[in-house]
């Protein structure tokens, strides 16, 4: 639960984001969208709220909890008191859609899921914090070595949301791992459904009819399933079945809208 003061502050950030960025992107407008100085604090507010929940409930981040506690305090003071949150104010935003057709498909995850987690490596420690809400991704960059990320860094004074590119295989593997986790959650949830719940779900889909078949959920589910069922299973270092002559590395090309 948030206090009334927090809700008022956050609504002042959420409204311009929804009007100027969320609605144009989700309605299919091309990415060439100007933004103001509201965007960075809005994204930090999203990251902070997820991190605060994580610190209270997530056992998986205990090995980096001390560092994340400092981040949480810095973001909280920034949002509530206007103090500087350096060095935790370097934030990237991605507007994602389905991967390009020739890439491994994690369309349902990219287009629909909400997710948040700390990002860290065995050798470098805490690298960042990641929060995804639908087609938008906010990434706090503590030590991501993101020189190969183009058009992703948010300017505190304002700027333009542009199509992005990320030449970072480590981050792509991170996304594919998160998508696999969520796919596992869905499979587990479906396996726990009773016959009555399954029947109700089928009836609900049938009642939606054409509306469901033209929905983004259906679009992403079908694309993921077609990829999974039609692509031959190959090892990481065997030749890719696409005929390029190159070894298969599981590389994914992201679409930015």
C-alpha positions as CSV (number, residue, x, y, z in Angstrom):
1,X,0.0,0.0,0.0
2,X,1.1,3.5,-0.8
3,X,0.3,6.6,1.3
4,X,-1.8,9.4,-0.3
5,X,1.3,11.6,-0.7
6,X,3.1,8.9,-2.7
7,X,0.0,8.3,-4.9
8,X,-0.3,12.0,-5.7
9,X,3.4,12.3,-6.6
10,X,3.3,9.2,-8.8
11,X,0.1,10.1,-10.6
12,X,1.7,13.4,-11.7
13,X,4.4,11.2,-13.4
14,X,2.1,8.5,-14.7
15,X,-0.3,10.8,-16.5
16,X,2.1,12.4,-18.9
17,X,3.8,9.0,-19.5
18,X,0.4,7.4,-20.3
19,X,-0.7,10.3,-22.6
20,X,2.6,11.0,-24.4
21,X,4.3,7.6,-24.6
22,X,2.1,4.6,-23.5
23,X,-0.9,5.4,-25.7
24,X,1.0,6.3,-28.9
25,X,3.2,3.2,-28.6
26,X,0.4,0.7,-27.9
27,X,-1.8,2.2,-30.6
28,X,0.9,1.5,-33.2
29,X,2.4,4.9,-33.7
30,X,6.0,4.8,-35.0
31,X,8.8,5.5,-32.5
32,X,9.8,9.1,-32.9
33,X,8.1,10.4,-29.7
34,X,9.3,13.4,-27.7
35,X,9.4,13.2,-23.9
36,X,9.9,15.6,-21.1
37,X,11.7,15.6,-17.8
38,X,8.9,13.5,-16.3
39,X,10.2,10.3,-17.9
40,X,13.2,9.6,-15.8
41,X,11.5,10.0,-12.4
42,X,8.5,8.0,-13.7
43,X,10.8,5.1,-14.7
44,X,12.7,5.3,-11.4
45,X,9.4,5.2,-9.6
46,X,8.5,2.0,-11.4
47,X,11.9,0.5,-10.6
48,X,11.8,1.6,-6.9
49,X,8.3,0.2,-6.3
50,X,9.4,-3.2,-7.7
51,X,12.7,-3.2,-5.8
52,X,10.9,-2.3,-2.5
53,X,8.7,-5.3,-3.0
54,X,11.6,-7.5,-4.0
55,X,13.6,-6.6,-0.9
56,X,10.7,-7.4,1.3
57,X,9.7,-10.7,-0.3
58,X,12.3,-12.2,-2.6
59,X,14.8,-14.7,-1.2
60,X,16.8,-14.9,-4.4
61,X,18.4,-11.5,-4.1
62,X,19.9,-11.9,-0.6
63,X,23.4,-12.1,-2.1
64,X,23.1,-8.6,-3.4
65,X,20.7,-7.2,-0.8
66,X,23.2,-4.8,0.8
67,X,23.8,-3.0,-2.5
68,X,20.2,-3.0,-3.4
69,X,19.2,-1.6,-0.1
70,X,21.4,1.4,-0.8
71,X,19.8,1.8,-4.2
72,X,16.3,1.6,-2.7
73,X,17.1,4.3,-0.2
74,X,18.6,6.5,-2.8
75,X,15.6,6.2,-5.2
76,X,13.1,6.7,-2.3
77,X,14.8,10.0,-1.2
78,X,15.0,11.1,-4.8
79,X,11.3,10.5,-5.4
80,X,10.0,11.8,-2.1
81,X,12.5,14.6,-1.2
82,X,14.1,15.6,-4.5
83,X,17.6,14.6,-3.5
84,X,20.2,13.3,-6.0
85,X,20.2,9.6,-6.6
86,X,23.6,9.4,-8.3
87,X,25.1,7.0,-9.2
88,X,21.8,5.1,-9.6
89,X,20.2,7.6,-12.1
90,X,21.4,6.0,-15.3
91,X,18.2,4.4,-16.7
92,X,17.4,2.8,-20.1
93,X,14.0,2.4,-21.6
94,X,13.0,-0.1,-24.3
95,X,9.7,-0.2,-26.1
96,X,9.6,-3.8,-27.2
97,X,7.4,-5.9,-29.5
98,X,7.7,-9.3,-31.0
99,X,11.2,-10.3,-32.1
100,X,12.0,-10.2,-35.8
101,X,10.6,-13.1,-37.7
102,X,14.0,-14.9,-38.2
103,X,14.7,-14.8,-34.5
104,X,13.7,-17.1,-31.6
105,X,10.3,-16.1,-30.5
106,X,9.5,-14.9,-27.0
107,X,6.7,-12.7,-28.2
108,X,4.2,-13.4,-25.4
109,X,6.8,-12.4,-22.8
110,X,8.0,-9.3,-24.7
111,X,4.5,-8.0,-25.5
112,X,2.5,-8.9,-22.4
113,X,4.3,-10.0,-19.3
114,X,5.2,-7.9,-16.2
115,X,8.5,-8.8,-14.6
116,X,11.2,-7.4,-12.2
117,X,14.5,-8.7,-11.0
118,X,18.0,-7.7,-10.0
119,X,20.7,-8.2,-12.6
120,X,24.1,-9.4,-11.4
121,X,27.0,-11.5,-12.6
122,X,29.3,-13.8,-10.7
123,X,32.5,-11.7,-11.5
124,X,31.1,-8.2,-11.4
125,X,28.4,-8.3,-8.8
126,X,25.3,-6.1,-9.0
127,X,24.9,-4.9,-12.6
128,X,21.5,-3.3,-12.6
129,X,17.8,-3.6,-11.8
130,X,15.2,-4.6,-14.4
131,X,11.5,-3.9,-14.5
132,X,9.1,-4.8,-17.4
133,X,5.5,-3.7,-17.7
134,X,3.8,-4.9,-20.9
135,X,5.8,-3.6,-23.9
136,X,7.9,-1.2,-21.8
137,X,11.2,-2.1,-20.1
138,X,13.1,0.1,-17.6
139,X,16.6,-0.9,-16.7
140,X,18.7,0.8,-14.1
141,X,22.3,0.6,-15.3
142,X,24.8,0.2,-12.5
143,X,27.5,-1.8,-14.3
144,X,26.0,-3.2,-17.5
145,X,28.8,-2.1,-19.9
146,X,26.0,-0.9,-22.3
147,X,28.2,0.8,-24.9
148,X,26.5,-1.4,-27.6
149,X,23.1,-0.1,-26.6
150,X,21.8,2.6,-29.0
151,X,18.9,5.0,-28.4
152,X,18.0,3.5,-25.0
153,X,19.4,5.9,-22.3
154,X,16.9,8.3,-20.8
155,X,17.9,12.0,-20.6
156,X,16.9,13.7,-17.4
157,X,16.1,16.9,-19.3
158,X,14.0,15.2,-22.0
159,X,14.5,13.8,-25.4
160,X,13.0,11.5,-28.0
161,X,12.0,7.9,-27.9
162,X,13.6,6.3,-30.9
163,X,13.9,2.8,-32.4
164,X,16.7,1.1,-30.4
165,X,19.3,-1.5,-31.1
166,X,21.2,-3.6,-28.6
167,X,24.4,-5.5,-29.7
168,X,24.7,-7.2,-26.4
169,X,24.4,-11.0,-26.5
170,X,24.5,-11.2,-22.7
171,X,21.4,-9.1,-22.4
172,X,19.6,-11.1,-25.1
173,X,20.4,-14.3,-23.2
174,X,19.0,-12.6,-20.0
175,X,15.7,-11.8,-21.8
176,X,15.4,-15.4,-23.2
177,X,16.1,-16.8,-19.7
178,X,13.3,-14.5,-18.2
179,X,10.9,-15.6,-21.0
180,X,11.7,-19.3,-20.3
181,X,11.0,-18.8,-16.6
182,X,7.6,-17.2,-17.4
183,X,6.8,-19.9,-19.9
184,X,7.5,-22.4,-17.1
185,X,5.2,-20.5,-14.7
186,X,2.4,-20.6,-17.3
187,X,2.9,-24.4,-17.9
188,X,2.9,-25.1,-14.2
189,X,-0.3,-22.9,-13.7
190,X,-2.1,-24.8,-16.5
191,X,-1.1,-28.1,-15.0
192,X,-2.7,-27.2,-11.7
193,X,-6.0,-26.3,-13.3
194,X,-8.9,-28.5,-12.5
195,X,-11.1,-30.0,-15.3
196,X,-13.8,-27.4,-14.4
197,X,-11.4,-24.5,-14.6
198,X,-10.1,-25.8,-18.0
199,X,-13.6,-26.1,-19.3
200,X,-14.4,-22.6,-18.1
201,X,-11.3,-21.2,-19.8
202,X,-12.3,-22.9,-23.1
203,X,-15.9,-21.5,-22.9
204,X,-14.6,-18.0,-22.2
205,X,-12.3,-18.2,-25.3
206,X,-15.2,-19.5,-27.4
207,X,-17.4,-16.7,-26.3
208,X,-14.8,-14.1,-27.2
209,X,-14.6,-15.6,-30.6
210,X,-13.2,-13.2,-33.2
211,X,-12.3,-10.7,-30.6
212,X,-9.8,-13.1,-29.0
213,X,-8.4,-14.2,-32.4
214,X,-7.5,-10.6,-33.3
215,X,-6.1,-9.9,-29.8
216,X,-2.4,-9.3,-29.0
217,X,-2.5,-12.3,-26.7
218,X,-3.6,-14.6,-29.5
219,X,-1.1,-13.1,-31.9
220,X,1.8,-13.6,-29.6
221,X,0.8,-17.1,-28.5
222,X,0.5,-18.3,-32.1
223,X,3.8,-16.8,-33.1
224,X,5.6,-18.4,-30.2
225,X,4.0,-21.8,-30.8
226,X,4.7,-21.8,-34.5
227,X,8.4,-21.1,-33.9
228,X,8.7,-23.7,-31.1
229,X,7.0,-26.5,-33.2
230,X,8.5,-25.8,-36.6
231,X,12.2,-25.1,-35.9
232,X,14.4,-28.2,-35.7
233,X,16.1,-28.6,-32.4
234,X,19.9,-28.0,-32.9
235,X,22.8,-27.8,-30.5
236,X,24.4,-24.4,-29.7
237,X,27.4,-25.0,-31.9
238,X,25.8,-27.0,-34.8
239,X,24.9,-25.3,-38.1
240,X,21.8,-23.3,-38.0
241,X,18.9,-24.8,-40.0
242,X,18.3,-21.4,-41.7
243,X,21.0,-22.3,-44.3
244,X,23.3,-19.4,-43.5
245,X,26.2,-21.8,-42.9
246,X,26.8,-20.2,-39.5
247,X,26.7,-22.1,-36.1
248,X,23.6,-21.7,-34.1
249,X,24.0,-19.3,-31.2
250,X,20.4,-18.5,-30.3
251,X,20.8,-14.9,-31.3
252,X,17.6,-12.8,-31.1
253,X,17.0,-9.6,-33.0
254,X,14.7,-7.3,-31.1
255,X,12.0,-5.2,-32.7
256,X,11.5,-1.8,-31.1
257,X,8.0,-1.1,-32.2
